[in-house]
Amino acid sequence: MPSTATKPYPPKVEQEHWFFGSAYYLSKDRMSFLRDHCTKHDINWVTSRFLNIAVTNYPAYIQHVLVDNNKNYRKSFGYDKIKHLLGNGLITSDGAFWQRQRRLAQPAFHKKRLQVLTSVMAKHAERMAEKWHSYAKNKETVDISHDMMEIALEIVGEALFSSDVTDKVPIVDRNLTVANELAMQRVLNPFALPLWVPTPANIKEKKAIENLDEVVWHIIGKRRHTTEHYDDLLSMLMEARDEDSGESMTDQQLRDEVMNLFLAGHETSANALSWFWYLLTQYPEEEQKLRDEVNGVLAGRTPTFDDLPNMPYTKMAIREAMRLYPPAWFIGRQSIEEDEIGGYYIPPNTNVLISTFFTHRDSRWWDDPLTFDPERFTEANMKMRPKFAYLPFGGGPRQCIGNNFAMMEMQIIVPTLLQQFQLSLSDTAKIESDPLITLRPKHGMPIRVKHVHD
């Protein structure tokens, strides 16, 4: 393509450190920096001595990067920083290798297969309901973000890998939190030392990854030593053969894919559900609308796949929760060759950061954007907005492979619990988002659980 180097660079963020540039302030307070400085223009240039960084929350520009010119973009620098945890799996890999792995995994998320998995999701939702009955009986206040992590992890373990990971939940929850926090520090720090350097933080991070590895290797090892056949994602990966060489995945490749799908497959759903329950505590009228719909369709029974189309408001409310609190709160891509976005020059190796969180809260696309309003997601209202004004699962060829799995899972869990329980936020709750690799509630989600008719 002809050179676009004569075009101007995107508008530069005004707040700059004398040495590190404006990236210094991005690393200090991500959300405040993006809100105060990267929403002034449709694309903004963040200065740095170490990286080219452009930030956009404009739907047309997002579409350009993720769809229209996606072949010119690979995963951004931040994904390299988390490869020590995720390896070279679906989330972090690029090019032909990624395409091959994606093709191998895609059939596991086909609609017909997901339909079968709703019974697994319902079983674990019922199990969580039993736990919540105990909370309600004892009038307990609990951090339901842990419960959402538990149910999502158990569903992923059984649905994708036919493994009971109930006893592994505390290990995964604790160590993933450590790995998540330290991985984000590594992404933000240009001087982060390699993991083999024995600093206290590196030692802590390595130990957390080793503990997560033990869980994943246990799942793989157990399958390696059984003669029983399983019709699940793990079997698909283990039985797959390279089209050219005929070779199966190495143990390391298998570990990386299982780690990617195991961790990402529950982390995002768990966070989305945690924020969903919080929003219901703040909007009792919407909660009642949901409960009326659920009661009218289910009349006390557990939902099935066939019930889901009959509960449209539930799906709209889940979508709205992910608008306000998208688990994947940012997306990063890096240009391979020079490009032009919105008339601005994008040099090669520019890290284009898409601020999903602020795209979802842009008043140009969303009236009264900070309000929880499921009606935004009627078919008519969705047609009125640009396609990439809403992208909780990303978009383009690299849209999250588990998006339908996650939506179906949440559409089963929410009605199961909502028809039996009413939630209220603890008086001492401190609600603050924590923008790590995913958007977590920083101080947990302390909730009082009671029976609906108490």
The 8 nearest C-alpha neighbors of each residue, nearest first, counted from 0:
[[1, 2, 3, 338, 337, 336, 339, 71],
 [2, 0, 3, 4, 337, 338, 339, 5],
 [1, 3, 4, 0, 337, 5, 338, 6],
 [2, 4, 5, 6, 344, 1, 339, 338],
 [3, 5, 6, 2, 344, 7, 346, 337],
 [6, 4, 3, 7, 344, 2, 8, 343],
 [5, 7, 344, 4, 343, 3, 8, 342],
 [8, 6, 343, 344, 9, 5, 4, 342],
 [7, 9, 344, 343, 10, 6, 345, 44],
 [8, 10, 44, 343, 43, 42, 11, 7],
 [11, 9, 43, 44, 8, 12, 42, 40],
 [10, 12, 44, 43, 13, 9, 45, 46],
 [13, 11, 45, 14, 44, 36, 43, 10],
 [12, 14, 11, 15, 36, 21, 10, 45],
 [15, 13, 21, 12, 16, 24, 36, 20],
 [16, 14, 21, 20, 13, 17, 12, 24],
 [15, 17, 20, 19, 18, 21, 23, 14],
 [16, 18, 20, 15, 19, 21, 23, 14],
 [19, 17, 16, 20, 48, 15, 47, 23],
 [20, 18, 16, 23, 47, 48, 17, 22],
 [21, 19, 16, 15, 47, 46, 22, 18],
 [20, 22, 15, 46, 23, 24, 45, 14],
 [23, 21, 25, 24, 20, 47, 45, 46],
 [24, 22, 21, 26, 25, 19, 20, 16],
 [25, 23, 27, 26, 22, 21, 28, 32],
 [24, 26, 22, 29, 23, 27, 32, 28],
 [25, 27, 24, 187, 23, 28, 29, 22],
 [28, 26, 24, 25, 29, 23, 32, 187],
 [29, 27, 31, 25, 30, 26, 32, 24],
 [28, 30, 25, 32, 31, 26, 33, 27],
 [29, 31, 33, 32, 28, 34, 434, 25],
 [32, 30, 34, 33, 28, 29, 35, 36],
 [31, 33, 35, 29, 30, 34, 25, 36],
 [32, 34, 37, 30, 36, 31, 35, 29],
 [33, 35, 31, 32, 36, 38, 30, 37],
 [36, 34, 32, 33, 31, 37, 38, 39],
 [35, 37, 33, 32, 38, 34, 39, 12],
 [38, 36, 33, 39, 43, 34, 35, 54],
 [37, 39, 40, 36, 34, 35, 33, 41],
 [40, 38, 37, 36, 41, 35, 43, 42],
 [41, 39, 42, 38, 43, 37, 10, 55],
 [40, 42, 57, 55, 56, 43, 38, 39],
 [43, 41, 55, 40, 54, 9, 53, 44],
 [42, 44, 54, 10, 9, 53, 37, 11],
 [45, 43, 11, 53, 9, 10, 12, 52],
 [46, 44, 52, 21, 12, 53, 22, 11],
 [45, 47, 20, 21, 22, 44, 52, 51],
 [46, 48, 20, 49, 22, 50, 19, 21],
 [49, 47, 19, 50, 20, 46, 18, 51],
 [48, 50, 47, 51, 189, 19, 46, 22],
 [51, 49, 47, 52, 48, 349, 350, 46],
 [50, 52, 349, 350, 47, 53, 348, 46],
 [53, 51, 350, 45, 349, 351, 50, 44],
 [52, 54, 44, 351, 43, 45, 352, 350],
 [55, 53, 352, 43, 42, 351, 353, 44],
 [56, 54, 42, 353, 57, 41, 354, 352],
 [55, 57, 358, 354, 353, 41, 357, 58],
 [56, 58, 41, 60, 55, 59, 61, 358],
 [59, 57, 387, 61, 388, 60, 62, 56],
 [60, 58, 62, 61, 57, 63, 387, 385],
 [61, 59, 63, 62, 58, 57, 340, 64],
 [60, 62, 58, 64, 63, 59, 65, 57],
 [61, 63, 59, 65, 66, 60, 64, 58],
 [62, 64, 67, 60, 61, 68, 66, 65],
 [65, 63, 61, 69, 62, 68, 66, 60],
 [64, 66, 69, 62, 395, 63, 61, 394],
 [67, 65, 395, 69, 62, 63, 68, 64],
 [66, 68, 63, 69, 62, 64, 65, 70],
 [69, 67, 63, 70, 64, 66, 71, 65],
 [68, 70, 66, 65, 71, 72, 64, 67],
 [71, 69, 72, 68, 73, 66, 67, 335],
 [70, 72, 335, 69, 334, 68, 336, 73],
 [73, 71, 334, 333, 69, 70, 335, 332],
 [72, 74, 333, 332, 75, 93, 334, 71],
 [73, 75, 332, 333, 331, 78, 76, 72],
 [76, 74, 332, 333, 331, 77, 350, 78],
 [75, 77, 79, 78, 74, 80, 350, 333],
 [78, 76, 80, 186, 79, 75, 81, 331],
 [77, 79, 80, 81, 76, 91, 75, 74],
 [80, 78, 82, 77, 81, 76, 91, 75],
 [79, 81, 77, 78, 82, 186, 185, 76],
 [82, 80, 78, 83, 79, 84, 182, 85],
 [83, 81, 86, 85, 84, 79, 80, 87],
 [82, 84, 81, 86, 85, 80, 208, 194],
 [85, 83, 82, 81, 86, 208, 178, 258],
 [86, 84, 82, 259, 255, 83, 258, 81],
 [85, 87, 82, 255, 83, 88, 84, 91],
 [88, 86, 92, 91, 255, 82, 85, 89],
 [87, 89, 256, 255, 92, 91, 90, 86],
 [88, 90, 92, 91, 97, 256, 259, 101],
 [89, 91, 88, 92, 259, 87, 85, 78],
 [90, 92, 88, 78, 87, 89, 82, 93],
 [93, 91, 87, 97, 88, 89, 90, 96],
 [94, 92, 97, 96, 73, 95, 91, 74],
 [93, 95, 97, 96, 98, 92, 73, 99],
 [94, 96, 98, 97, 99, 93, 100, 92],
 [95, 97, 99, 98, 94, 100, 93, 92],
 [98, 96, 93, 100, 92, 99, 95, 94],
 [97, 99, 95, 101, 96, 100, 102, 94],
 [100, 98, 102, 96, 97, 101, 95, 103],
 [101, 99, 103, 97, 102, 98, 96, 104],
 [100, 102, 98, 104, 103, 99, 105, 97],
 [103, 101, 99, 105, 100, 104, 98, 106],
 [104, 102, 100, 101, 105, 99, 236, 239],
 [103, 105, 101, 102, 106, 107, 100, 232],
 [104, 106, 102, 107, 108, 103, 101, 109],
 [107, 105, 109, 108, 104, 103, 102, 112],
 [108, 106, 105, 232, 109, 104, 112, 231],
 [109, 107, 106, 105, 113, 110, 112, 401],
 [108, 110, 106, 112, 111, 107, 113, 105],
 [109, 111, 113, 112, 114, 108, 403, 404],
 [112, 110, 114, 113, 109, 115, 108, 116],
 [111, 113, 114, 115, 109, 110, 108, 107],
 [114, 112, 116, 110, 115, 111, 108, 109],
 [113, 115, 111, 112, 116, 117, 304, 110],
 [114, 116, 113, 112, 117, 118, 111, 119],
 [117, 115, 113, 119, 118, 114, 158, 120],
 [118, 116, 120, 119, 115, 114, 121, 304],
 [117, 119, 121, 116, 120, 122, 115, 303],
 [120, 118, 122, 116, 117, 121, 123, 158],
 [119, 121, 117, 118, 123, 122, 154, 408],
 [122, 120, 124, 118, 119, 123, 117, 411],
 [123, 121, 119, 125, 124, 120, 118, 126],
 [122, 124, 126, 125, 120, 121, 127, 150],
 [123, 125, 121, 127, 412, 126, 122, 120],
 [126, 124, 128, 122, 123, 127, 121, 129],
 [125, 127, 123, 129, 124, 128, 122, 130],
 [126, 128, 130, 124, 129, 125, 123, 131],
 [129, 127, 125, 131, 130, 126, 416, 132],
 [130, 128, 132, 126, 127, 131, 125, 133],
 [129, 131, 127, 128, 133, 132, 126, 134],
 [130, 132, 134, 128, 133, 129, 135, 127],
 [133, 131, 135, 129, 134, 130, 136, 128],
 [132, 134, 136, 131, 130, 135, 137, 129],
 [135, 133, 131, 139, 137, 132, 136, 138],
 [134, 136, 449, 138, 132, 448, 133, 137],
 [135, 137, 133, 134, 138, 132, 449, 139],
 [136, 138, 134, 139, 135, 133, 132, 449],
 [139, 137, 135, 136, 134, 140, 449, 448],
 [138, 140, 134, 137, 447, 141, 135, 448],
 [139, 141, 447, 446, 445, 448, 138, 425],
 [142, 140, 445, 446, 143, 139, 447, 444],
 [143, 141, 445, 444, 144, 443, 145, 446],
 [142, 144, 146, 145, 444, 141, 147, 445],
 [143, 145, 147, 273, 146, 142, 444, 443],
 [146, 144, 148, 143, 147, 142, 149, 172],
 [147, 145, 143, 149, 148, 144, 150, 142],
 [146, 148, 269, 144, 150, 149, 145, 151],
 [147, 149, 269, 145, 151, 146, 150, 152],
 [148, 150, 146, 152, 147, 151, 168, 145],
 [149, 151, 153, 147, 152, 148, 154, 146],
 [152, 150, 265, 154, 148, 153, 149, 269],
 [151, 153, 265, 149, 155, 154, 150, 148],
 [152, 154, 156, 150, 151, 155, 164, 165],
 [153, 155, 151, 157, 156, 152, 158, 120],
 [156, 154, 158, 152, 153, 157, 159, 151],
 [157, 155, 153, 162, 160, 154, 158, 159],
 [156, 158, 161, 162, 154, 160, 155, 159],
 [159, 157, 155, 154, 161, 156, 160, 116],
 [160, 158, 232, 155, 231, 157, 156, 161],
 [159, 161, 233, 156, 162, 157, 158, 231],
 [162, 160, 157, 158, 159, 156, 163, 231],
 [163, 161, 157, 156, 160, 164, 218, 158],
 [162, 164, 165, 157, 156, 153, 161, 166],
 [165, 163, 167, 166, 153, 162, 156, 168],
 [164, 166, 167, 168, 163, 153, 149, 152],
 [165, 167, 164, 168, 169, 163, 170, 153],
 [168, 166, 164, 170, 165, 169, 171, 214],
 [167, 169, 171, 170, 165, 166, 149, 172],
 [170, 168, 172, 171, 167, 173, 166, 149],
 [171, 169, 167, 173, 168, 172, 174, 210],
 [170, 172, 168, 174, 169, 173, 175, 211],
 [171, 173, 169, 175, 170, 174, 168, 176],
 [174, 172, 170, 176, 171, 175, 169, 177],
 [173, 175, 207, 177, 176, 171, 172, 170],
 [174, 176, 178, 177, 172, 171, 173, 179],
 [177, 175, 179, 174, 173, 178, 180, 172],
 [176, 178, 174, 180, 175, 179, 181, 207],
 [177, 179, 175, 181, 176, 180, 204, 182],
 [180, 178, 176, 182, 177, 181, 175, 436],
 [181, 179, 177, 183, 182, 178, 176, 435],
 [180, 182, 184, 178, 183, 179, 177, 185],
 [183, 181, 185, 179, 184, 180, 178, 81],
 [184, 182, 186, 185, 181, 180, 435, 436],
 [185, 183, 181, 187, 182, 186, 188, 180],
 [184, 186, 182, 183, 188, 187, 191, 181],
 [187, 185, 183, 77, 184, 188, 80, 182],
 [188, 186, 184, 26, 185, 183, 189, 25],
 [187, 189, 185, 190, 191, 186, 184, 26],
 [190, 188, 191, 187, 49, 186, 185, 192],
 [189, 191, 188, 192, 185, 187, 193, 186],
 [192, 190, 188, 185, 189, 193, 184, 186],
 [191, 193, 190, 194, 196, 195, 201, 198],
 [194, 192, 195, 196, 191, 201, 197, 190],
 [193, 195, 196, 201, 192, 205, 197, 202],
 [194, 196, 193, 197, 201, 192, 202, 198],
 [195, 197, 194, 193, 198, 192, 201, 202],
 [198, 196, 202, 201, 195, 199, 194, 200],
 [197, 199, 201, 200, 196, 202, 192, 194],
 [200, 198, 202, 201, 203, 197, 204, 196],
 [201, 199, 203, 198, 202, 204, 181, 197],
 [202, 200, 204, 198, 203, 194, 199, 197],
 [201, 203, 199, 205, 204, 200, 197, 198],
 [204, 202, 200, 206, 201, 205, 199, 207],
 [203, 205, 201, 207, 206, 202, 178, 200],
 [206, 204, 208, 202, 207, 203, 201, 209],
 [205, 207, 209, 203, 204, 208, 202, 210],
 [206, 208, 174, 204, 210, 205, 209, 178],
 [207, 209, 211, 205, 210, 206, 212, 84],
 [210, 208, 212, 206, 207, 211, 205, 213],
 [209, 211, 207, 213, 212, 208, 206, 214],
 [212, 210, 208, 214, 213, 209, 171, 207],
 [211, 213, 209, 215, 210, 214, 216, 208],
 [212, 214, 216, 210, 211, 215, 217, 209],
 [213, 215, 217, 211, 212, 216, 218, 210],
 [214, 216, 212, 218, 217, 213, 219, 258],
 [217, 215, 219, 213, 218, 214, 220, 212],
 [216, 218, 220, 214, 215, 219, 221, 213],
 [219, 217, 215, 216, 221, 220, 222, 214],
 [220, 218, 216, 222, 217, 221, 223, 215],
 [221, 219, 223, 217, 222, 218, 216, 224],
 [220, 222, 218, 224, 219, 223, 217, 225],
 [221, 223, 219, 220, 224, 225, 218, 226],
 [224, 222, 220, 221, 225, 219, 226, 218],
 [225, 223, 222, 221, 220, 226, 219, 227],
 [226, 224, 222, 227, 223, 221, 228, 220],
 [225, 227, 228, 224, 222, 223, 229, 221],
 [228, 226, 225, 229, 222, 224, 223, 230],
 [227, 229, 226, 230, 234, 225, 222, 231],
 [230, 228, 231, 234, 227, 161, 233, 160],
 [229, 231, 234, 228, 232, 235, 233, 161],
 [232, 230, 234, 233, 159, 229, 160, 235],
 [231, 233, 235, 159, 234, 107, 160, 236],
 [232, 234, 236, 160, 235, 231, 237, 159],
 [235, 233, 237, 236, 232, 231, 238, 229],
 [236, 234, 232, 238, 233, 237, 239, 231],
 [235, 237, 233, 239, 234, 238, 232, 103],
 [236, 238, 234, 235, 239, 233, 248, 247],
 [239, 237, 235, 236, 234, 240, 247, 248],
 [238, 240, 236, 237, 247, 235, 241, 103],
 [241, 239, 247, 245, 246, 242, 238, 248],
 [240, 242, 245, 246, 244, 243, 247, 239],
 [241, 243, 245, 244, 240, 246, 239, 99],
 [244, 242, 241, 245, 246, 240, 247, 99],
 [245, 243, 246, 241, 242, 240, 247, 248],
 [246, 244, 241, 240, 242, 243, 247, 239],
 [247, 245, 240, 241, 244, 248, 242, 243],
 [248, 246, 240, 239, 241, 249, 245, 238],
 [249, 247, 252, 253, 250, 246, 237, 239],
 [248, 250, 252, 251, 253, 247, 246, 254],
 [249, 251, 253, 252, 254, 248, 255, 219],
 [252, 250, 254, 249, 253, 255, 248, 86],
 [253, 251, 255, 249, 254, 250, 248, 256],
 [252, 254, 250, 256, 251, 255, 248, 257],
 [253, 255, 251, 257, 252, 256, 258, 250],
 [256, 254, 86, 88, 258, 252, 253, 257],
 [255, 257, 88, 259, 253, 258, 254, 260],
 [256, 258, 254, 260, 259, 255, 261, 253],
 [257, 259, 255, 261, 256, 260, 262, 254],
 [260, 258, 256, 257, 262, 261, 85, 263],
 [259, 261, 264, 257, 263, 258, 262, 256],
 [260, 262, 258, 264, 259, 257, 263, 155],
 [263, 261, 264, 259, 260, 265, 258, 266],
 [264, 262, 266, 260, 265, 259, 261, 267],
 [265, 263, 260, 261, 262, 266, 155, 267],
 [264, 266, 151, 152, 268, 263, 267, 262],
 [267, 265, 263, 269, 268, 262, 264, 270],
 [266, 268, 270, 326, 269, 265, 271, 263],
 [269, 267, 271, 265, 270, 266, 405, 272],
 [268, 270, 147, 148, 272, 266, 267, 271],
 [269, 271, 273, 267, 272, 268, 439, 326],
 [272, 270, 268, 274, 269, 273, 326, 275],
 [271, 273, 275, 269, 270, 274, 268, 276],
 [274, 272, 270, 144, 275, 276, 271, 269],
 [273, 275, 277, 271, 272, 276, 278, 270],
 [276, 274, 272, 278, 320, 273, 277, 271],
 [277, 275, 279, 278, 273, 274, 272, 280],
 [276, 278, 274, 280, 275, 279, 273, 281],
 [277, 279, 281, 275, 280, 276, 274, 282],
 [280, 278, 282, 276, 281, 277, 286, 283],
 [279, 281, 423, 277, 278, 282, 424, 422],
 [282, 280, 278, 279, 283, 277, 424, 423],
 [281, 283, 279, 285, 284, 280, 278, 286],
 [284, 282, 286, 285, 287, 279, 281, 280],
 [285, 283, 287, 286, 282, 288, 279, 289],
 [284, 286, 288, 287, 283, 282, 289, 279],
 [285, 287, 283, 289, 284, 279, 288, 290],
 [286, 288, 290, 284, 289, 285, 291, 283],
 [289, 287, 285, 291, 290, 286, 292, 284],
 [290, 288, 286, 292, 287, 291, 313, 293],
 [289, 291, 287, 293, 292, 288, 294, 418],
 [292, 290, 288, 294, 289, 293, 295, 287],
 [293, 291, 295, 289, 290, 294, 288, 296],
 [292, 294, 290, 296, 295, 291, 297, 414],
 [295, 293, 298, 291, 297, 296, 292, 290],
 [294, 296, 292, 293, 298, 297, 291, 290],
 [297, 295, 293, 294, 298, 292, 309, 310],
 [296, 298, 294, 300, 299, 293, 295, 302],
 [299, 297, 294, 300, 295, 296, 293, 418],
 [298, 300, 297, 294, 418, 301, 419, 415],
 [299, 301, 297, 298, 302, 415, 294, 296],
 [300, 302, 415, 303, 121, 299, 297, 125],
 [303, 301, 306, 411, 300, 297, 415, 304],
 [302, 304, 306, 305, 117, 301, 307, 118],
 [303, 305, 306, 307, 114, 117, 302, 118],
 [306, 304, 303, 307, 308, 309, 302, 114],
 [307, 305, 303, 309, 304, 308, 302, 310],
 [306, 308, 309, 310, 305, 304, 410, 303],
 [309, 307, 310, 306, 311, 305, 304, 314],
 [308, 310, 307, 306, 311, 296, 305, 292],
 [309, 311, 307, 308, 313, 312, 292, 293],
 [312, 310, 314, 313, 309, 308, 315, 307],
 [313, 311, 315, 314, 310, 316, 289, 373],
 [314, 312, 316, 311, 315, 310, 289, 317],
 [313, 315, 317, 311, 312, 316, 318, 410],
 [316, 314, 312, 373, 318, 376, 313, 317],
 [317, 315, 373, 319, 313, 318, 314, 312],
 [318, 316, 320, 314, 319, 315, 313, 321],
 [319, 317, 315, 321, 316, 320, 314, 322],
 [318, 320, 322, 316, 321, 373, 317, 315],
 [321, 319, 317, 275, 322, 323, 318, 324],
 [322, 320, 325, 324, 318, 319, 323, 271],
 [323, 321, 319, 320, 359, 324, 325, 318],
 [322, 324, 320, 321, 325, 319, 359, 360],
 [323, 325, 321, 322, 320, 326, 274, 356],
 [324, 326, 321, 328, 327, 391, 322, 323],
 [325, 327, 438, 437, 267, 328, 271, 270],
 [328, 326, 437, 325, 329, 391, 438, 330],
 [329, 327, 356, 355, 325, 326, 438, 437],
 [328, 330, 354, 355, 353, 327, 331, 352],
 [331, 329, 353, 352, 354, 332, 355, 327],
 [332, 330, 352, 75, 351, 353, 74, 350],
 [331, 333, 75, 74, 351, 73, 350, 72],
 [332, 334, 350, 75, 72, 73, 349, 348],
 [335, 333, 72, 348, 349, 347, 336, 71],
 [336, 334, 71, 347, 348, 72, 333, 337],
 [337, 335, 347, 334, 71, 338, 346, 348],
 [338, 336, 347, 346, 345, 334, 335, 339],
 [339, 337, 345, 344, 336, 346, 340, 3],
 [338, 340, 344, 343, 345, 342, 3, 341],
 [341, 339, 343, 342, 60, 338, 344, 345],
 [342, 340, 343, 339, 60, 42, 41, 59],
 [341, 343, 340, 339, 6, 344, 7, 9],
 [344, 342, 340, 8, 7, 339, 9, 341],
 [343, 345, 339, 8, 6, 7, 4, 3],
 [344, 346, 338, 339, 337, 343, 349, 347],
 [347, 345, 337, 349, 344, 348, 338, 336],
 [346, 348, 337, 336, 334, 335, 349, 345],
 [349, 347, 334, 333, 335, 350, 346, 51],
 [350, 348, 51, 334, 333, 347, 52, 346],
 [349, 351, 333, 52, 75, 332, 51, 352],
 [352, 350, 53, 332, 54, 331, 333, 52],
 [353, 351, 331, 54, 330, 53, 350, 354],
 [352, 354, 330, 55, 329, 56, 355, 54],
 [355, 353, 329, 56, 356, 357, 358, 352],
 [356, 354, 358, 329, 328, 357, 353, 359],
 [355, 357, 328, 359, 354, 358, 325, 360],
 [358, 356, 360, 359, 355, 354, 361, 56],
 [357, 359, 56, 355, 361, 360, 356, 388],
 [358, 360, 357, 356, 322, 361, 389, 355],
 [359, 361, 357, 368, 358, 362, 356, 365],
 [360, 362, 358, 363, 359, 364, 357, 365],
 [363, 361, 365, 364, 366, 368, 360, 367],
 [364, 362, 361, 365, 366, 360, 368, 384],
 [363, 365, 362, 361, 384, 388, 366, 385],
 [364, 366, 362, 368, 363, 361, 367, 360],
 [367, 365, 368, 362, 364, 363, 361, 369],
 [366, 368, 369, 370, 365, 362, 360, 371],
 [369, 367, 365, 360, 366, 370, 362, 361],
 [370, 368, 367, 371, 360, 323, 366, 365],
 [371, 369, 368, 367, 372, 323, 366, 282],
 [372, 370, 373, 369, 319, 278, 320, 282],
 [371, 373, 374, 370, 375, 319, 316, 285],
 [372, 374, 316, 315, 375, 319, 376, 371],
 [375, 373, 376, 372, 377, 315, 380, 312],
 [376, 374, 373, 380, 377, 372, 381, 319],
 [377, 375, 374, 315, 381, 373, 380, 378],
 [376, 378, 380, 379, 374, 375, 381, 315],
 [379, 377, 381, 380, 376, 382, 375, 383],
 [380, 378, 382, 377, 381, 383, 376, 375],
 [381, 379, 377, 383, 382, 378, 375, 376],
 [380, 382, 378, 383, 379, 376, 384, 377],
 [383, 381, 379, 380, 384, 378, 385, 386],
 [382, 384, 380, 381, 379, 385, 364, 386],
 [385, 383, 382, 381, 364, 386, 388, 380],
 [386, 384, 388, 387, 58, 383, 364, 382],
 [387, 385, 388, 384, 389, 58, 382, 390],
 [386, 388, 58, 389, 385, 390, 62, 61],
 [387, 389, 58, 385, 386, 358, 359, 384],
 [390, 388, 387, 359, 391, 386, 322, 358],
 [389, 391, 393, 392, 387, 394, 388, 355],
 [392, 390, 325, 393, 389, 321, 327, 322],
 [393, 391, 399, 390, 398, 402, 394, 327],
 [394, 392, 398, 390, 391, 399, 395, 397],
 [395, 393, 398, 65, 397, 390, 392, 396],
 [394, 396, 66, 65, 397, 398, 393, 69],
 [397, 395, 398, 394, 66, 65, 69, 399],
 [398, 396, 395, 399, 394, 393, 400, 65],
 [397, 399, 394, 393, 395, 396, 392, 400],
 [398, 400, 392, 401, 402, 397, 393, 394],
 [401, 399, 402, 398, 105, 108, 397, 403],
 [400, 402, 404, 399, 403, 405, 108, 264],
 [401, 403, 405, 404, 399, 400, 392, 406],
 [404, 402, 406, 405, 401, 407, 108, 110],
 [403, 405, 401, 407, 402, 406, 408, 113],
 [406, 404, 408, 402, 403, 407, 401, 268],
 [407, 405, 403, 409, 408, 404, 410, 402],
 [406, 408, 410, 404, 409, 405, 403, 411],
 [407, 409, 405, 411, 406, 410, 404, 120],
 [408, 410, 412, 406, 411, 407, 413, 405],
 [411, 409, 407, 408, 413, 412, 406, 314],
 [410, 412, 408, 409, 413, 414, 302, 121],
 [413, 411, 409, 124, 415, 410, 414, 408],
 [412, 414, 416, 415, 410, 417, 411, 409],
 [415, 413, 417, 416, 412, 293, 418, 411],
 [416, 414, 412, 413, 301, 417, 418, 124],
 [417, 415, 414, 419, 413, 418, 420, 128],
 [416, 418, 414, 420, 419, 413, 415, 290],
 [419, 417, 416, 290, 414, 420, 415, 294],
 [420, 418, 417, 416, 451, 450, 421, 415],
 [421, 419, 450, 451, 417, 449, 416, 418],
 [420, 422, 451, 449, 450, 448, 417, 423],
 [423, 421, 448, 447, 280, 446, 449, 420],
 [424, 422, 280, 447, 446, 425, 448, 421],
 [423, 425, 446, 280, 447, 445, 426, 428],
 [424, 426, 428, 446, 427, 445, 447, 423],
 [427, 425, 428, 424, 429, 445, 423, 446],
 [426, 428, 425, 429, 445, 424, 430, 446],
 [429, 427, 425, 426, 445, 430, 424, 444],
 [428, 430, 431, 442, 427, 444, 443, 441],
 [431, 429, 428, 442, 440, 432, 441, 444],
 [430, 432, 441, 440, 429, 433, 442, 439],
 [433, 431, 440, 441, 439, 434, 438, 430],
 [432, 434, 441, 439, 438, 440, 435, 431],
 [435, 433, 438, 437, 432, 439, 436, 328],
 [434, 436, 437, 183, 433, 438, 180, 179],
 [435, 437, 179, 183, 434, 438, 327, 182],
 [436, 438, 435, 326, 327, 439, 434, 328],
 [439, 437, 434, 326, 433, 435, 328, 432],
 [438, 440, 433, 432, 441, 270, 437, 434],
 [441, 439, 432, 443, 433, 442, 431, 444],
 [442, 440, 433, 432, 431, 443, 439, 430],
 [443, 441, 440, 429, 430, 444, 431, 428],
 [442, 444, 440, 441, 142, 144, 445, 143],
 [443, 445, 142, 144, 143, 446, 440, 442],
 [446, 444, 142, 141, 425, 428, 140, 443],
 [445, 447, 424, 425, 140, 141, 423, 444],
 [448, 446, 140, 423, 422, 425, 139, 424],
 [449, 447, 422, 135, 421, 134, 446, 420],
 [448, 450, 135, 421, 420, 451, 422, 447],
 [449, 451, 420, 453, 452, 419, 135, 421],
 [450, 452, 420, 421, 419, 453, 449, 418],
 [451, 453, 450, 419, 449, 420, 421, 418],
 [452, 450, 451, 449, 135, 421, 420, 136]]
